[in-house]
Amino acid sequence: MDHLRLPPSNRLEALTHDRKGQWRIRINDQWRICFRFENGDAFDVEIVGLNT
């Protein structure tokens, strides 16, 4: 998972509450990629707008 922290502008973050167990990476100011990570693979990948 550490390789996803580079470059720092990815802003990899663990999510909480109803999205606990998911992570997100910044695409730009408005959009994020959210996903679960298991055994080296990404699952339930979605692009999410901050205003949705």
PDB file with SEQRES, HELIX, SHEET and CRYST1 records, atoms N, CA, C and O in Angstrom:
SEQRES   1 A   52  MET ASP HIS LEU ARG LEU PRO PRO SER ASN ARG LEU GLU          
SEQRES   2 A   52  ALA LEU THR HIS ASP ARG LYS GLY GLN TRP ARG ILE ARG          
SEQRES   3 A   52  ILE ASN ASP GLN TRP ARG ILE CYS PHE ARG PHE GLU ASN          
SEQRES   4 A   52  GLY ASP ALA PHE ASP VAL GLU ILE VAL GLY LEU ASN THR          
HELIX    1 AA1 ASP A    2  ARG A    5  5                                   4    
HELIX    2 AA2 PRO A    8  ASN A   10  5                                   3    
HELIX    3 AA3 HIS A   17  ARG A   19  5                                   3    
SHEET    1 AA1 4 GLU A  13  ALA A  14  0                                        
SHEET    2 AA1 4 GLN A  22  ARG A  26 -1                                        
SHEET    3 AA1 4 TRP A  31  GLU A  38 -1                                        
SHEET    4 AA1 4 ASP A  41  GLY A  49 -1                                        
CRYST1    1.000    1.000    1.000  90.00  90.00  90.00 P 1           1          
ATOM      1  N   MET A   1       0.815  -1.180   0.000  1.00  0.00           N  
ATOM      2  CA  MET A   1       0.000   0.000   0.000  1.00  0.00           C  
ATOM      3  C   MET A   1       0.869   1.259   0.000  1.00  0.00           C  
ATOM      4  O   MET A   1       0.455   2.297  -0.515  1.00  0.00           O  
ATOM      5  N   ASP A   2       2.056   1.172   0.568  1.00  0.00           N  
ATOM      6  CA  ASP A   2       2.920   2.349   0.643  1.00  0.00           C  
ATOM      7  C   ASP A   2       3.269   2.909  -0.730  1.00  0.00           C  
ATOM      8  O   ASP A   2       3.467   4.116  -0.868  1.00  0.00           O  
ATOM      9  N   HIS A   3       3.348   2.046  -1.756  1.00  0.00           N  
ATOM     10  CA  HIS A   3       3.693   2.534  -3.092  1.00  0.00           C  
ATOM     11  C   HIS A   3       2.617   3.477  -3.641  1.00  0.00           C  
ATOM     12  O   HIS A   3       2.898   4.268  -4.542  1.00  0.00           O  
ATOM     13  N   LEU A   4       1.399   3.406  -3.116  1.00  0.00           N  
ATOM     14  CA  LEU A   4       0.331   4.308  -3.568  1.00  0.00           C  
ATOM     15  C   LEU A   4       0.443   5.698  -2.949  1.00  0.00           C  
ATOM     16  O   LEU A   4      -0.246   6.624  -3.375  1.00  0.00           O  
ATOM     17  N   ARG A   5       1.299   5.846  -1.956  1.00  0.00           N  
ATOM     18  CA  ARG A   5       1.499   7.153  -1.315  1.00  0.00           C  
ATOM     19  C   ARG A   5       2.394   8.068  -2.154  1.00  0.00           C  
ATOM     20  O   ARG A   5       2.519   9.256  -1.858  1.00  0.00           O  
ATOM     21  N   LEU A   6       3.012   7.520  -3.193  1.00  0.00           N  
ATOM     22  CA  LEU A   6       3.907   8.307  -4.035  1.00  0.00           C  
ATOM     23  C   LEU A   6       3.300   8.504  -5.407  1.00  0.00           C  
ATOM     24  O   LEU A   6       2.798   7.534  -5.974  1.00  0.00           O  
ATOM     25  N   PRO A   7       3.313   9.649  -5.954  1.00  0.00           N  
ATOM     26  CA  PRO A   7       3.807  10.880  -5.354  1.00  0.00           C  
ATOM     27  C   PRO A   7       2.873  11.354  -4.240  1.00  0.00           C  
ATOM     28  O   PRO A   7       1.713  10.948  -4.184  1.00  0.00           O  
ATOM     29  N   PRO A   8       3.385  12.215  -3.352  1.00  0.00           N  
ATOM     30  CA  PRO A   8       2.571  12.712  -2.237  1.00  0.00           C  
ATOM     31  C   PRO A   8       1.274  13.381  -2.679  1.00  0.00           C  
ATOM     32  O   PRO A   8       0.318  13.436  -1.905  1.00  0.00           O  
ATOM     33  N   SER A   9       1.224  13.884  -3.894  1.00  0.00           N  
ATOM     34  CA  SER A   9       0.003  14.541  -4.387  1.00  0.00           C  
ATOM     35  C   SER A   9      -1.152  13.555  -4.554  1.00  0.00           C  
ATOM     36  O   SER A   9      -2.291  13.985  -4.733  1.00  0.00           O  
ATOM     37  N   ASN A  10      -0.891  12.232  -4.501  1.00  0.00           N  
ATOM     38  CA  ASN A  10      -1.975  11.244  -4.520  1.00  0.00           C  
ATOM     39  C   ASN A  10      -2.894  11.424  -3.323  1.00  0.00           C  
ATOM     40  O   ASN A  10      -4.098  11.184  -3.411  1.00  0.00           O  
ATOM     41  N   ARG A  11      -2.326  11.844  -2.216  1.00  0.00           N  
ATOM     42  CA  ARG A  11      -3.085  12.041  -0.974  1.00  0.00           C  
ATOM     43  C   ARG A  11      -3.899  10.803  -0.613  1.00  0.00           C  
ATOM     44  O   ARG A  11      -5.106  10.883  -0.383  1.00  0.00           O  
ATOM     45  N   LEU A  12      -3.228   9.672  -0.569  1.00  0.00           N  
ATOM     46  CA  LEU A  12      -3.877   8.423  -0.173  1.00  0.00           C  
ATOM     47  C   LEU A  12      -4.422   8.563   1.241  1.00  0.00           C  
ATOM     48  O   LEU A  12      -3.699   8.955   2.157  1.00  0.00           O  
ATOM     49  N   GLU A  13      -5.706   8.239   1.415  1.00  0.00           N  
ATOM     50  CA  GLU A  13      -6.343   8.356   2.724  1.00  0.00           C  
ATOM     51  C   GLU A  13      -7.206   7.134   3.008  1.00  0.00           C  
ATOM     52  O   GLU A  13      -7.892   6.626   2.121  1.00  0.00           O  
ATOM     53  N   ALA A  14      -7.164   6.669   4.250  1.00  0.00           N  
ATOM     54  CA  ALA A  14      -8.093   5.637   4.707  1.00  0.00           C  
ATOM     55  C   ALA A  14      -9.419   6.318   5.023  1.00  0.00           C  
ATOM     56  O   ALA A  14      -9.445   7.371   5.660  1.00  0.00           O  
ATOM     57  N   LEU A  15     -10.514   5.720   4.581  1.00  0.00           N  
ATOM     58  CA  LEU A  15     -11.831   6.299   4.822  1.00  0.00           C  
ATOM     59  C   LEU A  15     -12.424   5.749   6.118  1.00  0.00           C  
ATOM     60  O   LEU A  15     -11.960   4.738   6.645  1.00  0.00           O  
ATOM     61  N   THR A  16     -13.441   6.420   6.619  1.00  0.00           N  
ATOM     62  CA  THR A  16     -14.065   6.053   7.891  1.00  0.00           C  
ATOM     63  C   THR A  16     -15.573   5.954   7.728  1.00  0.00           C  
ATOM     64  O   THR A  16     -16.106   6.098   6.628  1.00  0.00           O  
ATOM     65  N   HIS A  17     -16.237   5.708   8.823  1.00  0.00           N  
ATOM     66  CA  HIS A  17     -17.700   5.621   8.903  1.00  0.00           C  
ATOM     67  C   HIS A  17     -18.238   4.558   7.948  1.00  0.00           C  
ATOM     68  O   HIS A  17     -17.799   3.409   8.000  1.00  0.00           O  
ATOM     69  N   ASP A  18     -19.174   4.918   7.082  1.00  0.00           N  
ATOM     70  CA  ASP A  18     -19.794   3.920   6.201  1.00  0.00           C  
ATOM     71  C   ASP A  18     -18.851   3.426   5.104  1.00  0.00           C  
ATOM     72  O   ASP A  18     -19.184   2.480   4.391  1.00  0.00           O  
ATOM     73  N   ARG A  19     -17.694   4.042   4.961  1.00  0.00           N  
ATOM     74  CA  ARG A  19     -16.701   3.607   3.969  1.00  0.00           C  
ATOM     75  C   ARG A  19     -15.451   3.026   4.640  1.00  0.00           C  
ATOM     76  O   ARG A  19     -14.395   2.932   4.013  1.00  0.00           O  
ATOM     77  N   LYS A  20     -15.569   2.641   5.901  1.00  0.00           N  
ATOM     78  CA  LYS A  20     -14.435   2.050   6.606  1.00  0.00           C  
ATOM     79  C   LYS A  20     -13.953   0.815   5.843  1.00  0.00           C  
ATOM     80  O   LYS A  20     -14.760   0.009   5.379  1.00  0.00           O  
ATOM     81  N   GLY A  21     -12.640   0.675   5.718  1.00  0.00           N  
ATOM     82  CA  GLY A  21     -12.062  -0.421   4.944  1.00  0.00           C  
ATOM     83  C   GLY A  21     -11.740  -0.021   3.521  1.00  0.00           C  
ATOM     84  O   GLY A  21     -11.109  -0.782   2.787  1.00  0.00           O  
ATOM     85  N   GLN A  22     -12.172   1.176   3.120  1.00  0.00           N  
ATOM     86  CA  GLN A  22     -11.867   1.690   1.787  1.00  0.00           C  
ATOM     87  C   GLN A  22     -10.783   2.760   1.886  1.00  0.00           C  
ATOM     88  O   GLN A  22     -10.516   3.320   2.949  1.00  0.00           O  
ATOM     89  N   TRP A  23     -10.184   3.012   0.755  1.00  0.00           N  
ATOM     90  CA  TRP A  23      -9.153   4.044   0.620  1.00  0.00           C  
ATOM     91  C   TRP A  23      -9.559   4.978  -0.496  1.00  0.00           C  
ATOM     92  O   TRP A  23     -10.426   4.651  -1.307  1.00  0.00           O  
ATOM     93  N   ARG A  24      -8.930   6.150  -0.541  1.00  0.00           N  
ATOM     94  CA  ARG A  24      -9.160   7.035  -1.682  1.00  0.00           C  
ATOM     95  C   ARG A  24      -7.866   7.722  -2.077  1.00  0.00           C  
ATOM     96  O   ARG A  24      -6.990   7.982  -1.252  1.00  0.00           O  
ATOM     97  N   ILE A  25      -7.778   8.008  -3.376  1.00  0.00           N  
ATOM     98  CA  ILE A  25      -6.654   8.736  -3.967  1.00  0.00           C  
ATOM     99  C   ILE A  25      -7.229   9.906  -4.741  1.00  0.00           C  
ATOM    100  O   ILE A  25      -8.242   9.776  -5.428  1.00  0.00           O  
ATOM    101  N   ARG A  26      -6.584  11.028  -4.624  1.00  0.00           N  
ATOM    102  CA  ARG A  26      -7.025  12.251  -5.289  1.00  0.00           C  
ATOM    103  C   ARG A  26      -6.749  12.186  -6.788  1.00  0.00           C  
ATOM    104  O   ARG A  26      -5.648  11.827  -7.207  1.00  0.00           O  
ATOM    105  N   ILE A  27      -7.749  12.535  -7.593  1.00  0.00           N  
ATOM    106  CA  ILE A  27      -7.561  12.710  -9.032  1.00  0.00           C  
ATOM    107  C   ILE A  27      -7.268  14.181  -9.301  1.00  0.00           C  
ATOM    108  O   ILE A  27      -6.285  14.526  -9.956  1.00  0.00           O  
ATOM    109  N   ASN A  28      -8.146  15.041  -8.782  1.00  0.00           N  
ATOM    110  CA  ASN A  28      -7.970  16.492  -8.872  1.00  0.00           C  
ATOM    111  C   ASN A  28      -8.746  17.119  -7.718  1.00  0.00           C  
ATOM    112  O   ASN A  28      -9.123  16.413  -6.782  1.00  0.00           O  
ATOM    113  N   ASP A  29      -8.993  18.427  -7.762  1.00  0.00           N  
ATOM    114  CA  ASP A  29      -9.676  19.096  -6.654  1.00  0.00           C  
ATOM    115  C   ASP A  29     -11.079  18.562  -6.407  1.00  0.00           C  
ATOM    116  O   ASP A  29     -11.568  18.614  -5.278  1.00  0.00           O  
ATOM    117  N   GLN A  30     -11.730  18.052  -7.436  1.00  0.00           N  
ATOM    118  CA  GLN A  30     -13.124  17.639  -7.313  1.00  0.00           C  
ATOM    119  C   GLN A  30     -13.320  16.128  -7.221  1.00  0.00           C  
ATOM    120  O   GLN A  30     -14.291  15.684  -6.607  1.00  0.00           O  
ATOM    121  N   TRP A  31     -12.443  15.329  -7.802  1.00  0.00           N  
ATOM    122  CA  TRP A  31     -12.686  13.894  -7.955  1.00  0.00           C  
ATOM    123  C   TRP A  31     -11.681  13.039  -7.195  1.00  0.00           C  
ATOM    124  O   TRP A  31     -10.514  13.401  -7.051  1.00  0.00           O  
ATOM    125  N   ARG A  32     -12.172  11.870  -6.702  1.00  0.00           N  
ATOM    126  CA  ARG A  32     -11.346  10.899  -5.991  1.00  0.00           C  
ATOM    127  C   ARG A  32     -11.642   9.498  -6.526  1.00  0.00           C  
ATOM    128  O   ARG A  32     -12.755   9.228  -6.978  1.00  0.00           O  
ATOM    129  N   ILE A  33     -10.654   8.614  -6.474  1.00  0.00           N  
ATOM    130  CA  ILE A  33     -10.858   7.196  -6.741  1.00  0.00           C  
ATOM    131  C   ILE A  33     -10.956   6.509  -5.385  1.00  0.00           C  
ATOM    132  O   ILE A  33     -10.043   6.614  -4.567  1.00  0.00           O  
ATOM    133  N   CYS A  34     -12.058   5.809  -5.145  1.00  0.00           N  
ATOM    134  CA  CYS A  34     -12.262   5.065  -3.899  1.00  0.00           C  
ATOM    135  C   CYS A  34     -12.191   3.573  -4.207  1.00  0.00           C  
ATOM    136  O   CYS A  34     -12.638   3.131  -5.265  1.00  0.00           O  
ATOM    137  N   PHE A  35     -11.627   2.798  -3.278  1.00  0.00           N  
ATOM    138  CA  PHE A  35     -11.457   1.368  -3.517  1.00  0.00           C  
ATOM    139  C   PHE A  35     -11.172   0.624  -2.214  1.00  0.00           C  
ATOM    140  O   PHE A  35     -10.797   1.223  -1.207  1.00  0.00           O  
ATOM    141  N   ARG A  36     -11.359  -0.690  -2.260  1.00  0.00           N  
ATOM    142  CA  ARG A  36     -10.897  -1.609  -1.214  1.00  0.00           C  
ATOM    143  C   ARG A  36      -9.634  -2.273  -1.745  1.00  0.00           C  
ATOM    144  O   ARG A  36      -9.492  -2.471  -2.952  1.00  0.00           O  
ATOM    145  N   PHE A  37      -8.726  -2.612  -0.855  1.00  0.00           N  
ATOM    146  CA  PHE A  37      -7.472  -3.243  -1.256  1.00  0.00           C  
ATOM    147  C   PHE A  37      -7.319  -4.548  -0.480  1.00  0.00           C  
ATOM    148  O   PHE A  37      -7.253  -4.533   0.749  1.00  0.00           O  
ATOM    149  N   GLU A  38      -7.262  -5.676  -1.189  1.00  0.00           N  
ATOM    150  CA  GLU A  38      -7.110  -6.988  -0.562  1.00  0.00           C  
ATOM    151  C   GLU A  38      -6.115  -7.827  -1.340  1.00  0.00           C  
ATOM    152  O   GLU A  38      -6.203  -7.936  -2.563  1.00  0.00           O  
ATOM    153  N   ASN A  39      -5.181  -8.410  -0.634  1.00  0.00           N  
ATOM    154  CA  ASN A  39      -4.203  -9.331  -1.239  1.00  0.00           C  
ATOM    155  C   ASN A  39      -3.537  -8.745  -2.478  1.00  0.00           C  
ATOM    156  O   ASN A  39      -3.297  -9.457  -3.454  1.00  0.00           O  
ATOM    157  N   GLY A  40      -3.240  -7.458  -2.441  1.00  0.00           N  
ATOM    158  CA  GLY A  40      -2.541  -6.819  -3.544  1.00  0.00           C  
ATOM    159  C   GLY A  40      -3.402  -6.390  -4.711  1.00  0.00           C  
ATOM    160  O   GLY A  40      -2.879  -5.936  -5.728  1.00  0.00           O  
ATOM    161  N   ASP A  41      -4.726  -6.524  -4.585  1.00  0.00           N  
ATOM    162  CA  ASP A  41      -5.631  -6.139  -5.667  1.00  0.00           C  
ATOM    163  C   ASP A  41      -6.655  -5.116  -5.180  1.00  0.00           C  
ATOM    164  O   ASP A  41      -7.027  -5.111  -4.006  1.00  0.00           O  
ATOM    165  N   ALA A  42      -7.104  -4.257  -6.080  1.00  0.00           N  
ATOM    166  CA  ALA A  42      -8.134  -3.258  -5.774  1.00  0.00           C  
ATOM    167  C   ALA A  42      -9.502  -3.797  -6.186  1.00  0.00           C  
ATOM    168  O   ALA A  42      -9.649  -4.396  -7.251  1.00  0.00           O  
ATOM    169  N   PHE A  43     -10.502  -3.576  -5.331  1.00  0.00           N  
ATOM    170  CA  PHE A  43     -11.878  -4.009  -5.581  1.00  0.00           C  
ATOM    171  C   PHE A  43     -12.826  -2.845  -5.334  1.00  0.00           C  
ATOM    172  O   PHE A  43     -12.467  -1.874  -4.668  1.00  0.00           O  
ATOM    173  N   ASP A  44     -14.024  -2.944  -5.867  1.00  0.00           N  
ATOM    174  CA  ASP A  44     -15.065  -1.922  -5.675  1.00  0.00           C  
ATOM    175  C   ASP A  44     -14.535  -0.530  -6.003  1.00  0.00           C  
ATOM    176  O   ASP A  44     -14.752   0.420  -5.251  1.00  0.00           O  
ATOM    177  N   VAL A  45     -13.843  -0.421  -7.125  1.00  0.00           N  
ATOM    178  CA  VAL A  45     -13.239   0.845  -7.542  1.00  0.00           C  
ATOM    179  C   VAL A  45     -14.321   1.750  -8.107  1.00  0.00           C  
ATOM    180  O   VAL A  45     -15.120   1.331  -8.944  1.00  0.00           O  
ATOM    181  N   GLU A  46     -14.341   2.997  -7.641  1.00  0.00           N  
ATOM    182  CA  GLU A  46     -15.306   3.969  -8.158  1.00  0.00           C  
ATOM    183  C   GLU A  46     -14.699   5.360  -8.138  1.00  0.00           C  
ATOM    184  O   GLU A  46     -13.848   5.674  -7.306  1.00  0.00           O  
ATOM    185  N   ILE A  47     -15.149   6.182  -9.065  1.00  0.00           N  
ATOM    186  CA  ILE A  47     -14.753   7.588  -9.101  1.00  0.00           C  
ATOM    187  C   ILE A  47     -15.869   8.379  -8.448  1.00  0.00           C  
ATOM    188  O   ILE A  47     -17.032   8.279  -8.840  1.00  0.00           O  
ATOM    189  N   VAL A  48     -15.499   9.171  -7.442  1.00  0.00           N  
ATOM    190  CA  VAL A  48     -16.485   9.869  -6.622  1.00  0.00           C  
ATOM    191  C   VAL A  48     -16.200  11.364  -6.646  1.00  0.00           C  
ATOM    192  O   VAL A  48     -15.064  11.793  -6.443  1.00  0.00           O  
ATOM    193  N   GLY A  49     -17.244  12.156  -6.897  1.00  0.00           N  
ATOM    194  CA  GLY A  49     -17.137  13.603  -6.811  1.00  0.00           C  
ATOM    195  C   GLY A  49     -17.332  14.050  -5.377  1.00  0.00           C  
ATOM    196  O   GLY A  49     -18.109  13.442  -4.640  1.00  0.00           O  
ATOM    197  N   LEU A  50     -16.648  15.088  -4.973  1.00  0.00           N  
ATOM    198  CA  LEU A  50     -16.741  15.548  -3.592  1.00  0.00           C  
ATOM    199  C   LEU A  50     -18.109  16.107  -3.250  1.00  0.00           C  
ATOM    200  O   LEU A  50     -18.475  16.150  -2.076  1.00  0.00           O  
ATOM    201  N   ASN A  51     -18.866  16.532  -4.233  1.00  0.00           N  
ATOM    202  CA  ASN A  51     -20.185  17.112  -3.968  1.00  0.00           C  
ATOM    203  C   ASN A  51     -21.312  16.108  -4.132  1.00  0.00           C  
ATOM    204  O   ASN A  51     -22.480  16.494  -4.183  1.00  0.00           O  
ATOM    205  N   THR A  52     -20.976  14.806  -4.216  1.00  0.00           N  
ATOM    206  CA  THR A  52     -22.020  13.789  -4.386  1.00  0.00           C  
ATOM    207  C   THR A  52     -22.281  13.056  -3.101  1.00  0.00           C  
ATOM    208  O   THR A  52     -23.129  12.165  -3.059  1.00  0.00           O  
TER     209      THR A  52                                                      
END                                                                             
